[in-house]
Amino acid sequence: MLSALLAKVQGVTASAAPAAAPAAPAAAAPSSLSQLQQQEQTIGSHLRHWDEQYRLIWPQHNSARQAIAAIEADPNPYTRSMRANELLQHQQQAEHFAQQLRQVQAQQASLQQQMQQLQTQKAQMAASSGSAAPGSADPRMLVVTGLSPLTSEASLRQLFSQLGSLLHCQLVVDPATGQSAQHAFVSFAEEAQSAHVQRLAAQGQIALDGRGLQVAPAAGAAPASAPANHAAPQPQPQAPQLHVPQGFVLR
């Protein structure tokens, strides 16, 4: 059985190397919100590519580790010694896949940083263009970035409801693809709770679906009402307003 597993692992080594994502266009200073959104979609596509590569490589790495554990757990010293070469091959395979996973994670981290910068630029551009209502910013409203494309609004709500009295949790969705735009808005009943969440995020203590989340104050305004299932129990504080960049919708 282990020999068959070894053959399987060896057979996929050549094809397991992370497939390179399409070359990203040279970064240029965006002159409009639509250009920022286009760049954001490109980076989002690359992030989904590397997420898929991680999902492909991880099972192969795990299989090699399981084979190593099976040999090392053999209670018979003689059979263990006879399988020393097999053990070495599995160890080499495990290290090979681990190196590829590290490469994928480095690509993901770089793209997440670029995404965070774009989303910050987009919020600033939206505010400076006058699309945000003057004086409508609410310190209780936060923007959450760095989300995995697999993260759902339900899992976000579950996470942030543990950190304070959550009023709203809304995931931004790209209408062109129906996929997550990888950022969301959350608000809390008290300004102190929002400040506490920001401190936790700054310390790297907020993560979801394998990714550390960035949290910052949300700029601007949007629809005053939120879905009923997001409302806090009575008595309900006045719901803060949020700004959704042009071209995106709330799920």
Secondary structure, 3 states (H helix, E strand, C coil): CHHHHHHHHHHHHCCCCCCCCCCCCCCCCCCCHHHHHHHHHHHHHHHHHHHHHHHHHHHHHHHHHHHHHHHHCCCCHHHHHHCHHHHHHHHHHHHHHHHHHHHHHHHHHHHHHHHHHHHHHHHHHHHHCCCCCCCCCCCCEEEEECCCCCCCHHHHHHHHHCCCCEEEEEEEECCCCCCEEEEEEEEECCHHHHHHHHHHHHCCCCEECCEECEEEECCCCCCCCCCHHHCCCCCCCCCCCCCCCCCCEEC
